[in-house]
């Protein structure tokens, strides 16, 4: 791959928010943005883990301008609190990175199926509440991390919360399809504004996503197998973060693009494999309207 973190342009004067920045590709994304001069906000659920990540970042990039702010995407009150604290101060980059993968069935604080609630609805709400801040920053971008496993299935608009049936991998795939449909519709609504919406996937990168489900189940065998798979098959988080960093900073990125490796290993490819159902205008609009109803958040500043 020709493009690397060394190709990130000078980001001095720009401000970035990265959700789930305490580990994995989120941490690498935050670190490399800070290394190139961006002020970076690590938006993390756990204060302890967030502070550890922030200290590590300062160790690796002593000149960094970075801070921790708490954000729990499984709690819309937390999302609203984060956005209220932010206000309308210019925000140049929002990286919707945090997520859950193939976890046992659970619900968020607001009663949503956890993968759909965190991966899609939490980021839908956060972006909507920060849209004025994004529009106040020239050349702002929203980069949403999807997955190649969106190919597992289209959303079921009548069963968004998996109330009729729950299969963890299908629910994960549908939540990642929702990320792409969200990006598609956000790009359409932003076409008359100085705001670019793009999506990425990291390939198979060594992150905590693969082990979290086993930890929640307290299944040590599954956790060991997941860690072994990461060691043998996965790319390092530094490689997994490349599509995100590219979409966040490269000048040639276009609206509604989907960047990621065409194969299992992480890295950047000009265009990732994308299911046709993720660029369906009618489905994207239906999901958007359903997301507005579920979260109570509307993007009044963007054309419908």
Phi and psi in degrees as GROMACS dihedral restraints (atoms count N, CA, C in turn):
[ dihedral_restraints ]
;  ai    aj    ak    al  type     phi  dphi    fc
    3     4     5     6     1   -78.9    20    10
    4     5     6     7     1   -34.1    20    10
    6     7     8     9     1   -86.5    20    10
    7     8     9    10     1   132.4    20    10
    9    10    11    12     1  -133.6    20    10
   10    11    12    13     1   176.8    20    10
   12    13    14    15     1   -61.2    20    10
   13    14    15    16     1   -22.6    20    10
   15    16    17    18     1   -67.8    20    10
   16    17    18    19     1   -16.8    20    10
   18    19    20    21     1   -87.1    20    10
   19    20    21    22     1    -3.8    20    10
   21    22    23    24     1   -62.8    20    10
   22    23    24    25     1   128.7    20    10
   24    25    26    27     1   -71.1    20    10
   25    26    27    28     1   171.6    20    10
   27    28    29    30     1   -62.4    20    10
   28    29    30    31     1   126.1    20    10
   30    31    32    33     1  -111.7    20    10
   31    32    33    34     1    15.7    20    10
   33    34    35    36     1   -59.5    20    10
   34    35    36    37     1   136.5    20    10
   36    37    38    39     1    89.0    20    10
   37    38    39    40     1    -2.0    20    10
   39    40    41    42     1  -109.6    20    10
   40    41    42    43     1   152.4    20    10
   42    43    44    45     1  -122.4    20    10
   43    44    45    46     1   135.4    20    10
   45    46    47    48     1  -128.3    20    10
   46    47    48    49     1   146.0    20    10
   48    49    50    51     1  -120.1    20    10
   49    50    51    52     1   129.2    20    10
   51    52    53    54     1  -123.5    20    10
   52    53    54    55     1   117.1    20    10
   54    55    56    57     1   -80.1    20    10
   55    56    57    58     1   147.8    20    10
   57    58    59    60     1    62.8    20    10
   58    59    60    61     1    39.9    20    10
   60    61    62    63     1   -88.1    20    10
   61    62    63    64     1     9.6    20    10
   63    64    65    66     1   -82.5    20    10
   64    65    66    67     1   -13.5    20    10
   66    67    68    69     1  -158.3    20    10
   67    68    69    70     1   172.2    20    10
   69    70    71    72     1    58.1    20    10
   70    71    72    73     1  -143.6    20    10
   72    73    74    75     1   -69.5    20    10
   73    74    75    76     1   -24.8    20    10
   75    76    77    78     1   -64.8    20    10
   76    77    78    79     1   -43.5    20    10
   78    79    80    81     1   -64.4    20    10
   79    80    81    82     1   -46.1    20    10
   81    82    83    84     1   -61.4    20    10
   82    83    84    85     1   -41.6    20    10
   84    85    86    87     1   -58.6    20    10
   85    86    87    88     1   -49.1    20    10
   87    88    89    90     1   -61.6    20    10
   88    89    90    91     1   -43.2    20    10
   90    91    92    93     1   -62.3    20    10
   91    92    93    94     1   -45.3    20    10
   93    94    95    96     1   -72.3    20    10
   94    95    96    97     1   -33.3    20    10
   96    97    98    99     1   -63.7    20    10
   97    98    99   100     1   -42.6    20    10
   99   100   101   102     1   -65.5    20    10
  100   101   102   103     1   -37.3    20    10
  102   103   104   105     1   -61.6    20    10
  103   104   105   106     1   -30.6    20    10
  105   106   107   108     1   -93.9    20    10
  106   107   108   109     1    10.0    20    10
  108   109   110   111     1   106.6    20    10
  109   110   111   112     1    -6.6    20    10
  111   112   113   114     1   -70.3    20    10
  112   113   114   115     1   142.1    20    10
  114   115   116   117     1   -73.6    20    10
  115   116   117   118     1   128.8    20    10
  117   118   119   120     1  -123.0    20    10
  118   119   120   121     1   132.0    20    10
  120   121   122   123     1  -107.3    20    10
  121   122   123   124     1   119.9    20    10
  123   124   125   126     1   -85.9    20    10
  124   125   126   127     1   109.7    20    10
  126   127   128   129     1   -96.8    20    10
  127   128   129   130     1   103.8    20    10
  129   130   131   132     1  -129.1    20    10
  130   131   132   133     1   150.6    20    10
  132   133   134   135     1   -77.1    20    10
  133   134   135   136     1   -39.1    20    10
  135   136   137   138     1  -100.3    20    10
  136   137   138   139     1   123.7    20    10
  138   139   140   141     1   -63.3    20    10
  139   140   141   142     1   -43.5    20    10
  141   142   143   144     1   -61.9    20    10
  142   143   144   145     1   -48.7    20    10
  144   145   146   147     1   -70.7    20    10
  145   146   147   148     1   -34.1    20    10
  147   148   149   150     1   -65.6    20    10
  148   149   150   151     1   -41.9    20    10
  150   151   152   153     1   -66.3    20    10
  151   152   153   154     1   -37.6    20    10
  153   154   155   156     1   -62.9    20    10
  154   155   156   157     1   -41.5    20    10
  156   157   158   159     1   -65.8    20    10
  157   158   159   160     1   -40.6    20    10
  159   160   161   162     1   -64.2    20    10
  160   161   162   163     1   -42.4    20    10
  162   163   164   165     1   -63.8    20    10
  163   164   165   166     1   -40.4    20    10
  165   166   167   168     1   -63.1    20    10
  166   167   168   169     1   -41.2    20    10
  168   169   170   171     1   -61.8    20    10
  169   170   171   172     1   -43.6    20    10
  171   172   173   174     1   -65.7    20    10
  172   173   174   175     1   -32.2    20    10
  174   175   176   177     1   -65.2    20    10
  175   176   177   178     1   -39.9    20    10
  177   178   179   180     1   -84.4    20    10
  178   179   180   181     1   -29.3    20    10
  180   181   182   183     1  -133.0    20    10
  181   182   183   184     1    80.3    20    10
  183   184   185   186     1   -57.4    20    10
  184   185   186   187     1   -28.1    20    10
  186   187   188   189     1   -87.2    20    10
  187   188   189   190     1     4.0    20    10
  189   190   191   192     1   -62.7    20    10
  190   191   192   193     1   145.9    20    10
  192   193   194   195     1  -108.4    20    10
  193   194   195   196     1    99.7    20    10
  195   196   197   198     1  -143.2    20    10
  196   197   198   199     1   154.3    20    10
  198   199   200   201     1  -151.0    20    10
  199   200   201   202     1   161.9    20    10
  201   202   203   204     1  -106.3    20    10
  202   203   204   205     1   134.1    20    10
  204   205   206   207     1  -132.8    20    10
  205   206   207   208     1   137.8    20    10
  207   208   209   210     1   -79.1    20    10
  208   209   210   211     1   137.3    20    10
  210   211   212   213     1  -151.9    20    10
  211   212   213   214     1   122.2    20    10
  213   214   215   216     1  -114.0    20    10
  214   215   216   217     1   107.0    20    10
  216   217   218   219     1   -71.2    20    10
  217   218   219   220     1   -10.3    20    10
  219   220   221   222     1   -88.7    20    10
  220   221   222   223     1     8.9    20    10
  222   223   224   225     1  -142.8    20    10
  223   224   225   226     1   107.0    20    10
  225   226   227   228     1   -63.6    20    10
  226   227   228   229     1   -25.9    20    10
  228   229   230   231     1   -64.9    20    10
  229   230   231   232     1   -38.6    20    10
  231   232   233   234     1   -65.6    20    10
  232   233   234   235     1   -41.4    20    10
  234   235   236   237     1   -61.9    20    10
  235   236   237   238     1   -44.7    20    10
  237   238   239   240     1   -63.9    20    10
  238   239   240   241     1   -38.6    20    10
  240   241   242   243     1   -64.9    20    10
  241   242   243   244     1   -42.2    20    10
  243   244   245   246     1   -59.6    20    10
  244   245   246   247     1   -47.4    20    10
  246   247   248   249     1   -68.0    20    10
  247   248   249   250     1   -37.6    20    10
  249   250   251   252     1   -64.6    20    10
  250   251   252   253     1   -39.2    20    10
  252   253   254   255     1   -65.0    20    10
  253   254   255   256     1   -34.6    20    10
  255   256   257   258     1   -70.2    20    10
  256   257   258   259     1   -43.5    20    10
  258   259   260   261     1    72.0    20    10
  259   260   261   262     1  -139.6    20    10
  261   262   263   264     1  -111.8    20    10
  262   263   264   265     1    18.2    20    10
  264   265   266   267     1   -59.2    20    10
  265   266   267   268     1   136.6    20    10
  267   268   269   270     1   -54.5    20    10
  268   269   270   271     1   133.1    20    10
  270   271   272   273     1  -124.8    20    10
  271   272   273   274     1   116.0    20    10
  273   274   275   276     1   -86.5    20    10
  274   275   276   277     1   -26.2    20    10
  276   277   278   279     1  -148.9    20    10
  277   278   279   280     1   126.6    20    10
  279   280   281   282     1  -118.3    20    10
  280   281   282   283     1   119.8    20    10
  282   283   284   285     1  -107.0    20    10
  283   284   285   286     1   107.5    20    10
  285   286   287   288     1   -84.5    20    10
  286   287   288   289     1    87.2    20    10
  288   289   290   291     1  -107.7    20    10
  289   290   291   292     1   -34.3    20    10
  291   292   293   294     1   -62.2    20    10
  292   293   294   295     1   152.9    20    10
  294   295   296   297     1  -176.1    20    10
  295   296   297   298     1   170.3    20    10
  297   298   299   300     1  -118.6    20    10
  298   299   300   301     1   151.5    20    10
  300   301   302   303     1  -137.1    20    10
  301   302   303   304     1   119.7    20    10
  303   304   305   306     1    51.8    20    10
  304   305   306   307     1    44.8    20    10
  306   307   308   309     1   -87.9    20    10
  307   308   309   310     1   160.2    20    10
  309   310   311   312     1   -57.8    20    10
  310   311   312   313     1   154.8    20    10
  312   313   314   315     1   -60.9    20    10
  313   314   315   316     1   130.7    20    10
  315   316   317   318     1  -155.8    20    10
  316   317   318   319     1   169.8    20    10
  318   319   320   321     1  -124.4    20    10
  319   320   321   322     1   155.0    20    10
  321   322   323   324     1   -77.3    20    10
  322   323   324   325     1   176.8    20    10
  324   325   326   327     1   -55.9    20    10
  325   326   327   328     1   -34.4    20    10
  327   328   329   330     1   -91.7    20    10
  328   329   330   331     1     6.1    20    10
  330   331   332   333     1    90.3    20    10
  331   332   333   334     1    11.8    20    10
  333   334   335   336     1   -87.7    20    10
  334   335   336   337     1   148.7    20    10
  336   337   338   339     1   -54.7    20    10
  337   338   339   340     1   133.8    20    10
  339   340   341   342     1   -62.7    20    10
  340   341   342   343     1   -40.0    20    10
  342   343   344   345     1   -69.8    20    10
  343   344   345   346     1   -44.7    20    10
  345   346   347   348     1   -65.0    20    10
  346   347   348   349     1   -39.6    20    10
  348   349   350   351     1   -67.0    20    10
  349   350   351   352     1   -43.1    20    10
  351   352   353   354     1   -82.6    20    10
  352   353   354   355     1   -52.5    20    10
  354   355   356   357     1   -65.2    20    10
  355   356   357   358     1   -39.6    20    10
  357   358   359   360     1  -107.5    20    10
  358   359   360   361     1   -62.6    20    10
  360   361   362   363     1   -62.6    20    10
  361   362   363   364     1   -39.7    20    10
  363   364   365   366     1   -60.9    20    10
  364   365   366   367     1   -42.8    20    10
  366   367   368   369     1   -75.2    20    10
  367   368   369   370     1   -33.1    20    10
  369   370   371   372     1   -59.1    20    10
  370   371   372   373     1   -46.8    20    10
  372   373   374   375     1   -65.2    20    10
  373   374   375   376     1   -45.3    20    10
  375   376   377   378     1   -60.7    20    10
  376   377   378   379     1   -46.9    20    10
  378   379   380   381     1   -62.2    20    10
  379   380   381   382     1   -43.7    20    10
  381   382   383   384     1   -62.5    20    10
  382   383   384   385     1   -40.3    20    10
  384   385   386   387     1   -72.5    20    10
  385   386   387   388     1   -21.4    20    10
  387   388   389   390     1  -102.8    20    10
  388   389   390   391     1     6.4    20    10
  390   391   392   393     1   -64.0    20    10
  391   392   393   394     1   -35.3    20    10
  393   394   395   396     1   -65.1    20    10
  394   395   396   397     1   -39.3    20    10
  396   397   398   399     1   -64.2    20    10
  397   398   399   400     1   -38.6    20    10
  399   400   401   402     1   -66.4    20    10
  400   401   402   403     1   -41.3    20    10
  402   403   404   405     1   -71.1    20    10
  403   404   405   406     1   -17.6    20    10
  405   406   407   408     1   -83.4    20    10
  406   407   408   409     1    -3.2    20    10
  408   409   410   411     1  -114.4    20    10
  409   410   411   412     1   126.2    20    10
  411   412   413   414     1   -65.4    20    10
  412   413   414   415     1   135.1    20    10
  414   415   416   417     1    67.2    20    10
  415   416   417   418     1    32.5    20    10
  417   418   419   420     1   -70.4    20    10
  418   419   420   421     1   153.3    20    10
  420   421   422   423     1  -135.9    20    10
  421   422   423   424     1   149.0    20    10
  423   424   425   426     1  -119.7    20    10
  424   425   426   427     1   118.1    20    10
  426   427   428   429     1  -114.1    20    10
  427   428   429   430     1   121.3    20    10
  429   430   431   432     1  -113.1    20    10
  430   431   432   433     1   129.3    20    10
  432   433   434   435     1   -87.8    20    10
  433   434   435   436     1   112.8    20    10
  435   436   437   438     1   -99.6    20    10
  436   437   438   439     1  -147.5    20    10
  438   439   440   441     1  -158.6    20    10
  439   440   441   442     1   152.2    20    10
  441   442   443   444     1   -64.5    20    10
  442   443   444   445     1   -18.9    20    10
  444   445   446   447     1   -77.8    20    10
  445   446   447   448     1     3.9    20    10
  447   448   449   450     1   -61.3    20    10
  448   449   450   451     1   -20.0    20    10
  450   451   452   453     1   -66.4    20    10
  451   452   453   454     1   -10.7    20    10
  453   454   455   456     1   -68.1    20    10
  454   455   456   457     1   -23.4    20    10
  456   457   458   459     1   171.7    20    10
  457   458   459   460     1   151.3    20    10
  459   460   461   462     1   -75.4    20    10
  460   461   462   463     1   161.9    20    10
  462   463   464   465     1   -68.6    20    10
  463   464   465   466     1   155.4    20    10
  465   466   467   468     1  -109.9    20    10
  466   467   468   469     1   100.9    20    10
  468   469   470   471     1   -60.8    20    10
  469   470   471   472     1   -21.3    20    10
  471   472   473   474     1   -93.4    20    10
  472   473   474   475     1    -0.5    20    10
  474   475   476   477     1  -145.3    20    10
  475   476   477   478     1    46.4    20    10
  477   478   479   480     1   -62.2    20    10
  478   479   480   481     1   -32.4    20    10
  480   481   482   483     1   -97.0    20    10
  481   482   483   484     1    15.4    20    10
  483   484   485   486     1    52.6    20    10
  484   485   486   487     1    39.0    20    10
  486   487   488   489     1   -75.3    20    10
  487   488   489   490     1   -31.9    20    10
  489   490   491   492     1   -80.4    20    10
  490   491   492   493     1   -30.8    20    10
  492   493   494   495     1  -161.6    20    10
  493   494   495   496     1   140.8    20    10
  495   496   497   498     1  -128.8    20    10
  496   497   498   499     1   114.8    20    10
  498   499   500   501     1  -122.2    20    10
  499   500   501   502     1   118.6    20    10
  501   502   503   504     1   -58.9    20    10
  502   503   504   505     1   -40.8    20    10
  504   505   506   507     1   -73.1    20    10
  505   506   507   508     1   -36.6    20    10
  507   508   509   510     1   -65.3    20    10
  508   509   510   511     1   -41.7    20    10
  510   511   512   513     1   -61.9    20    10
  511   512   513   514     1   -38.7    20    10
  513   514   515   516     1   -63.9    20    10
  514   515   516   517     1   -49.5    20    10
  516   517   518   519     1   -58.0    20    10
  517   518   519   520     1   -41.1    20    10
  519   520   521   522     1   -66.8    20    10
  520   521   522   523     1   -36.1    20    10
  522   523   524   525     1   -66.8    20    10
  523   524   525   526     1   -32.8    20    10
  525   526   527   528     1   -77.0    20    10
  526   527   528   529     1   -31.1    20    10
  528   529   530   531     1   -62.6    20    10
  529   530   531   532     1   -41.5    20    10
  531   532   533   534     1   -59.6    20    10
  532   533   534   535     1   -38.1    20    10
  534   535   536   537     1   -57.9    20    10
  535   536   537   538     1   -41.9    20    10
  537   538   539   540     1   -73.6    20    10
  538   539   540   541     1   -38.2    20    10
  540   541   542   543     1   -65.1    20    10
  541   542   543   544     1   -38.8    20    10
  543   544   545   546     1   -60.4    20    10
  544   545   546   547     1   -46.6    20    10
  546   547   548   549     1   -62.0    20    10
  547   548   549   550     1   -41.7    20    10
  549   550   551   552     1   -59.7    20    10
  550   551   552   553     1   -47.6    20    10
  552   553   554   555     1   -73.9    20    10
  553   554   555   556     1   -36.6    20    10
  555   556   557   558     1   -62.7    20    10
  556   557   558   559     1   -40.0    20    10
  558   559   560   561     1   -62.3    20    10
  559   560   561   562     1   -41.1    20    10
  561   562   563   564     1   -64.0    20    10
  562   563   564   565     1   -44.7    20    10
  564   565   566   567     1   -70.2    20    10
  565   566   567   568     1   -20.9    20    10
  567   568   569   570     1   -95.7    20    10
  568   569   570   571     1     4.0    20    10
  570   571   572   573     1   -63.3    20    10
  571   572   573   574     1   -25.4    20    10
  573   574   575   576     1  -100.6    20    10
  574   575   576   577     1    14.2    20    10
  576   577   578   579     1  -127.2    20    10
  577   578   579   580     1   162.7    20    10
  579   580   581   582     1   -86.0    20    10
  580   581   582   583     1    63.2    20    10
  582   583   584   585     1  -143.9    20    10
  583   584   585   586     1   127.4    20    10
  585   586   587   588     1  -113.3    20    10
  586   587   588   589     1   127.7    20    10
  588   589   590   591     1  -110.9    20    10
  589   590   591   592     1   127.5    20    10
  591   592   593   594     1  -140.0    20    10
  592   593   594   595     1   160.9    20    10
  594   595   596   597     1  -128.0    20    10
  595   596   597   598     1   158.2    20    10
  597   598   599   600     1  -143.7    20    10
  598   599   600   601     1   165.4    20    10
  600   601   602   603     1  -139.8    20    10
  601   602   603   604     1   147.9    20    10
  603   604   605   606     1   -91.0    20    10
  604   605   606   607     1    -3.3    20    10
  606   607   608   609     1    74.6    20    10
  607   608   609   610     1  -160.2    20    10
  609   610   611   612     1   -91.6    20    10
  610   611   612   613     1    97.3    20    10
  612   613   614   615     1  -111.2    20    10
  613   614   615   616     1   149.3    20    10
  615   616   617   618     1   -75.5    20    10
  616   617   618   619     1    97.3    20    10
  618   619   620   621     1  -135.2    20    10
  619   620   621   622     1   179.2    20    10
  621   622   623   624     1   -78.3    20    10
  622   623   624   625     1    -8.5    20    10
  624   625   626   627     1   -55.6    20    10
  625   626   627   628     1   -40.7    20    10
  627   628   629   630     1   -71.1    20    10
  628   629   630   631     1   -24.6    20    10
  630   631   632   633     1  -104.1    20    10
  631   632   633   634     1   -12.6    20    10
  633   634   635   636     1   -64.4    20    10
  634   635   636   637     1   -42.4    20    10
  636   637   638   639     1   -59.1    20    10
  637   638   639   640     1   -43.4    20    10
  639   640   641   642     1   -63.9    20    10
  640   641   642   643     1   -37.9    20    10
  642   643   644   645     1   -66.3    20    10
  643   644   645   646     1   -40.3    20    10
  645   646   647   648     1   -63.7    20    10
  646   647   648   649     1   -33.4    20    10
  648   649   650   651     1   -84.1    20    10
  649   650   651   652     1    -7.3    20    10
  651   652   653   654     1    56.3    20    10
  652   653   654   655     1    40.6    20    10
  654   655   656   657     1  -105.5    20    10
  655   656   657   658     1    97.1    20    10
  657   658   659   660     1   -67.3    20    10
  658   659   660   661     1   -31.7    20    10
  660   661   662   663     1   -65.3    20    10
  661   662   663   664     1   -48.5    20    10
  663   664   665   666     1   -60.3    20    10
  664   665   666   667     1   -38.6    20    10
  666   667   668   669     1   -65.4    20    10
  667   668   669   670     1   -41.6    20    10
  669   670   671   672     1   -64.4    20    10
  670   671   672   673     1   -41.5    20    10
  672   673   674   675     1   -62.6    20    10
  673   674   675   676     1   -41.8    20    10
  675   676   677   678     1   -64.4    20    10
  676   677   678   679     1   -41.8    20    10
  678   679   680   681     1   -66.8    20    10
  679   680   681   682     1   -37.5    20    10
  681   682   683   684     1   -64.7    20    10
  682   683   684   685     1   -42.9    20    10
  684   685   686   687     1   -60.5    20    10
  685   686   687   688     1   -40.1    20    10
  687   688   689   690     1   -61.0    20    10
  688   689   690   691     1   -44.1    20    10
  690   691   692   693     1   -66.6    20    10
  691   692   693   694     1   -38.6    20    10
  693   694   695   696     1   -85.7    20    10
  694   695   696   697     1   -33.4    20    10
  696   697   698   699     1  -116.5    20    10
  697   698   699   700     1   -29.3    20    10
  699   700   701   702     1   -83.7    20    10
  700   701   702   703     1   153.1    20    10
  702   703   704   705     1   -83.2    20    10
  703   704   705   706     1   161.8    20    10
  705   706   707   708     1   -70.9    20    10
  706   707   708   709     1   154.9    20    10
  708   709   710   711     1   -54.9    20    10
  709   710   711   712     1   -30.9    20    10
  711   712   713   714     1   -59.5    20    10
  712   713   714   715     1   -39.1    20    10
  714   715   716   717     1   -74.5    20    10
  715   716   717   718     1   -39.2    20    10
  717   718   719   720     1   -62.5    20    10
  718   719   720   721     1   -28.0    20    10
  720   721   722   723     1   -81.1    20    10
  721   722   723   724     1   -11.5    20    10
  723   724   725   726     1   -59.9    20    10
  724   725   726   727     1   -44.9    20    10
  726   727   728   729     1   -59.6    20    10
  727   728   729   730     1   -40.0    20    10
  729   730   731   732     1   -63.6    20    10
  730   731   732   733     1   -47.4    20    10
  732   733   734   735     1   -64.5    20    10
  733   734   735   736     1   -37.7    20    10
  735   736   737   738     1   -63.3    20    10
  736   737   738   739     1   -52.3    20    10
  738   739   740   741     1   -63.0    20    10
  739   740   741   742     1   -29.4    20    10
  741   742   743   744     1   -78.5    20    10
  742   743   744   745     1   -23.9    20    10
  744   745   746   747     1  -133.0    20    10
  745   746   747   748     1   -24.0    20    10
  747   748   749   750     1   -70.2    20    10
  748   749   750   751     1   134.9    20    10
  750   751   752   753     1   -66.7    20    10
  751   752   753   754     1   -24.1    20    10
  753   754   755   756     1   -85.8    20    10
  754   755   756   757     1    -1.2    20    10
  756   757   758   759     1   -64.6    20    10
  757   758   759   760     1   138.9    20    10
  759   760   761   762     1  -114.0    20    10
  760   761   762   763     1   161.1    20    10
  762   763   764   765     1   -61.8    20    10
  763   764   765   766     1   139.3    20    10
  765   766   767   768     1    63.9    20    10
  766   767   768   769     1    20.3    20    10
  768   769   770   771     1   -74.6    20    10
  769   770   771   772     1   158.7    20    10
  771   772   773   774     1  -133.2    20    10
  772   773   774   775     1   107.5    20    10
  774   775   776   777     1  -107.5    20    10
  775   776   777   778     1   135.2    20    10
  777   778   779   780     1   168.0    20    10
  778   779   780   781     1   168.8    20    10
  780   781   782   783     1   -68.4    20    10
  781   782   783   784     1   146.5    20    10
  783   784   785   786     1   -82.1    20    10
  784   785   786   787     1    -6.0    20    10
  786   787   788   789     1  -124.9    20    10
  787   788   789   790     1  -174.8    20    10
  789   790   791   792     1   -64.8    20    10
  790   791   792   793     1   -42.7    20    10
  792   793   794   795     1   -70.8    20    10
  793   794   795   796     1   148.0    20    10
  795   796   797   798     1   -71.3    20    10
  796   797   798   799     1   160.9    20    10
  798   799   800   801     1   147.3    20    10
  799   800   801   802     1  -177.7    20    10
  801   802   803   804     1  -108.6    20    10
  802   803   804   805     1   134.2    20    10
  804   805   806   807     1  -121.6    20    10
  805   806   807   808     1   153.0    20    10
  807   808   809   810     1   -55.9    20    10
  808   809   810   811     1   -38.1    20    10
  810   811   812   813     1  -150.0    20    10
  811   812   813   814     1   125.0    20    10
  813   814   815   816     1   -81.3    20    10
  814   815   816   817     1   160.7    20    10
  816   817   818   819     1   -67.2    20    10
  817   818   819   820     1   129.3    20    10
  819   820   821   822     1  -134.6    20    10
  820   821   822   823     1   128.2    20    10
  822   823   824   825     1   -65.9    20    10
  823   824   825   826     1   141.9    20    10
  825   826   827   828     1   -61.6    20    10
  826   827   828   829     1   -27.2    20    10
  828   829   830   831     1   -69.9    20    10
  829   830   831   832     1   -12.7    20    10
  831   832   833   834     1   -85.8    20    10
  832   833   834   835     1    -2.1    20    10
  834   835   836   837     1  -121.9    20    10
  835   836   837   838     1    25.3    20    10
  837   838   839   840     1   -85.6    20    10
  838   839   840   841     1   112.8    20    10
  840   841   842   843     1   -58.9    20    10
  841   842   843   844     1   -45.3    20    10
  843   844   845   846     1   -64.2    20    10
  844   845   846   847     1   -43.7    20    10
  846   847   848   849     1   -66.7    20    10
  847   848   849   850     1   -40.5    20    10
  849   850   851   852     1   -61.3    20    10
  850   851   852   853     1   -41.1    20    10
  852   853   854   855     1   -67.7    20    10
  853   854   855   856     1   -39.4    20    10
  855   856   857   858     1   -65.1    20    10
  856   857   858   859     1   -41.9    20    10
  858   859   860   861     1   -64.8    20    10
  859   860   861   862     1   -41.5    20    10
  861   862   863   864     1   -58.8    20    10
  862   863   864   865     1   -48.0    20    10
  864   865   866   867     1   -64.9    20    10
  865   866   867   868     1   -39.9    20    10
  867   868   869   870     1   -64.1    20    10
  868   869   870   871     1   -38.8    20    10
  870   871   872   873     1   -66.0    20    10
  871   872   873   874     1   -38.2    20    10
  873   874   875   876     1   -60.8    20    10
  874   875   876   877     1   -45.0    20    10
  876   877   878   879     1   -65.8    20    10
  877   878   879   880     1   -41.7    20    10
  879   880   881   882     1   -69.4    20    10
  880   881   882   883     1   -38.1    20    10
  882   883   884   885     1   -96.3    20    10
  883   884   885   886     1   -20.9    20    10
  885   886   887   888     1    75.4    20    10
  886   887   888   889     1    18.0    20    10
  888   889   890   891     1  -117.9    20    10
  889   890   891   892     1   130.3    20    10
  891   892   893   894     1  -123.8    20    10
  892   893   894   895     1   148.2    20    10
  894   895   896   897     1   -94.6    20    10
  895   896   897   898     1    71.0    20    10
  897   898   899   900     1   -62.4    20    10
  898   899   900   901     1   -26.5    20    10
  900   901   902   903     1   -77.1    20    10
  901   902   903   904     1   -13.3    20    10
  903   904   905   906     1  -108.0    20    10
  904   905   906   907     1   144.5    20    10
  906   907   908   909     1   -65.6    20    10
  907   908   909   910     1   145.1    20    10
